[in-house]
Amino acid sequence: MTDLTTLTLTQARDGLRKKDFSATELTEAFLRAIEAGNGSLNAFVLPTPDHALAQAKASDARLAASDPRPLEGIPLGHKDLFCTNGVRTTACSRILGNFVPTYESSVGANLWNAGAVMLGKLNNDEFAMGSSNETSAFGPVVSPWRRKGKDGKLTEAKLVPGGSSGGSSAAVAAGLCLGATATDTGGSIRQPAALTGTVGIKPTYGRCSRWGIVAFASSLDQAGPIAKTVEDAALMLGAMAGYDPKDSTCVDAPVPDYAAQMRQGVKGLRVGVPKEYRVEGMSKEIEALWQQGIAWLKAAGATIHEISLPHTKYALPAYYIVAPAEASSNLARYDGVRYGLRVPGKDIIDMYCETRAAGFGKEVRRRVLIGTYVLSAGYYDAYYLKAQKVRTLIKRDFDEAWNTVDVVLTPTTPSPAFAFGEKTGDPLAMYLEDIFTVTVNMAGLPGMSVPAGLSSEGTPLGLQFIGKPFDEGTLFRAGKVIEDAAGRFNAPDKWWLAGSKGR
């Protein structure tokens, strides 16, 4: 039998419906893969084999009755930022301890109602704050990819899988699941997808419900999938999205058939190339990749137009005012009183201080302090209010661009995957990882990263598409052209299967 873990989500769905294998057999194959490889990658913080097999058994009953739901029997990983009924949810932070929700996130409920199987909870940067998955309380996630040295052989240096959804991207790239849920506040779906050769889409703000997702920055957070192919991502998003009255920011709009839209091609599509994304210090191979993407789209019938997004240069500093400010407010609830970690103190104020000092990691503390500062008396107008005005100007830039183009093409990241510790000690260098992605969140737009090539070190590089509000279908159309031209990229050596304790 074919190694079931090498299948795409679409292939697995078709195989299940043709009864080539059962949902239980498929799920067991992935549980074996997790057992063999997760010790090296640290992608799953909590595998849930009993839960998964129970869901798979229920899917087999529906498949036998020829009554399959859209994702019937499809094994997925679930980011630990999504609350799961009866299953520990920590946002990969010590402060939540062994918190076990009594409710399911709306996105999770949508997936299980569509027939998907939950293999377990995936690692992420603590409270989604990070671009490398090095801030998790459970330790860093290791990318399944490795660099090639000058001799062409793979080096031993462990690379980051991107963040904050590093567990999601690593698990999909390593074949530990068919797809994974993720969240994106400033690039946390697209950047890890680019660094691991996977497809990741952040839908329009309001397309997916935020109810039951542990909040980072409420006006920026949005759920989306990471998958092996563009079609897989389209199928997952179709199941995840939908109106939810429990989330006041969730839009009551029909969810299109994204897979059908994907097949429409790009003939006549107007693709914008923003000159402001040619930033100082961007590598020549990223520029070359961008030009190759332009050539592929032109060959497929699209037209290319240079555009200007003049306020792009202010997006990153504005983001790192707005996001920490909202994080400071959202994380105030973690005080040791109601749930999670509690460190005793001599009085209640001391208990608050001791609990938060012990429970929050260094990066979370940094962002809470920044956010508290910019919201404080005397600085609110100077920083936070001004950043919100910049945000409006960024959105206005895109609104004007849509008069002349249908979609925007940019690089996803300024560089390929880096090794552990190379940027961790320099917060500014780490924040610059989001330079091409934060504008999408600031403007509430959909954005998608598609694998487009390999770096000189043999590691993946991605191209990003930015679309009009609630026009994810156009991103899938354009992404399919890049995927068809570039092909898929798989890690060349399954070193992580050598043992469960790493190397």
C-alpha angles and dihedrals in degrees: 000000000000116000097264092206090067093061123103118237090254092051091048092050091052092045092052092051091049088049093237086142137353130254088245092054090048093048092047090053091056093044088055090049091051091048091050100042112022094081088065098040102033090209096138118055092183122018111199105201098160091049091047095049091049090053091045091052090053090049091051089056091053092045090051089052090049090240103120123167120220096273098024111169096354111146113222138176118233123213112239090237090076116085112237123198109247094354124103114261119186109155080232091283129127090222093071091051110179096342110168113192121220091211140053126239113249092241091051092048090051091053096047090046087054089056101259121150121227112223094182148289119308129222121251140166110285108282086348091290108140146053101227108040090244096119098066118123086225093058131260127312116237119221116236087226124087132192124251117235126221089275090058094247124124114262126223094237110123112230128209117246092216125254166325088344093041094132090054095049095043093048093051094044092049095048096247091130138006093241140341141218117242141169131227125204099155104352104320094137101036100042096052090043090054093049094050104040095252134123118252130177130190105198126213114293104268097025092102125036118252092201110125095015114120102247126240105160110353099204092050107035118104133165124230143149135268112205144159097254141019091251091050090053090048091053093048095047090049089059097041098049129077144107118296120186089202089069113061091198094054111107121231098227133127117263110234126222094263094185090056092047090050091064095058095089127218104267107147093007112146110226119195122211110197114215092208091069090069090092128182112268096023109145122250091239091057089051090048091050090052091052091048090054090051090052093050092051092048090050089053092054104267122133121229123222128181110227137180126233097179099182094054091102090063095049099088098049091043091049092052089056099044097042098048090044091056091042090053089055096042095047094050087088091070099085105130094254108097108021144344127030121005123186112191120239138181090260138359095274090051089048090053091050096045093046095050093043091053097037103047123067125227097268094047091049090050093053094044090053092048091047094047090050096052091047095049125108111282095020103058094084094038096052119007098039092045091050090053090052089052088051090057090051091051090053090047090055090058093044089057092045092057088066089071107022138040100208138008125229122206139146114273098219135016092230143011124265116306131209126260112282096012093111105007093094092055110060092187092056089049093049090052088065085079096052094113098038110045095074089067092058094042089055095039092237132145117257133180135191120210126186108251109165150330129273124237085266092057096252127127127273126192139207121217129219120199118198144189118274111290091359098116089138091072090053090055091049093052093040092055090057091055092045093050092049099042100034126214124304122219127182105264098223127036092214092152091069091064091088144336096246099062129238 
